[in-house]
Amino acid sequence: MIIKHILTIAAFMLLATFSYSQMYDVSSTAEGGNEVPPNASTGMADVTGTYDAATAMITFTVNYTGLSSGLQAAHLHSGIAGVNGPVIINLTPPTGAMMGTFGGTFAVNPADEAALLAEGVYINLHTVDIPSGELRGQLVLTLQAAPMDTSIPTMGQWGLMALGLIVMIFGVVSLKQRQVTMA
């Protein structure tokens, strides 16, 4: 019975040792033609970053240029292409510039994660001349490949392996002591 418990604990420890979080690359190109309704803005914004599903944190940088007037606000909205939706994250960029860069790290509400992964979230840049939104782009998430070099364990993995070894040794010693006392 004890051996079964020891093997179960060891299996869980081994599984935890080799697990990793799912990381996604985030990208988007925002343009006036993507707005609903479309506008004639010649501006453009490129979004690059990452999304960590384990922590539900999105980190990205937005480079924008050619706005018709100063930037007033930027948000992430929930909504598929061609459909306007509610603000889910206020990005609070520096305002007033017609070109520039902003970004940051933001928590994603668990209720919005499925939409984010299914290209159901878009970035919207609002300006003085077009307050409803001058540039819009759907966020595209691509799953990053698993790490290729898993031959060198991390410190945490070494710790879990050592703990597993200690538990197994303790279990074997306990079994031997029971066998000796029963004989």
Helices and strands as residue ranges (DSSP letters): H 2-17, E 23-31, G 32-34, E 44-52, E 57-65, E 71-78, E 87-90, E 100-107, H 110-117, E 121-127, E 135-138, E 140-143, H 155-182
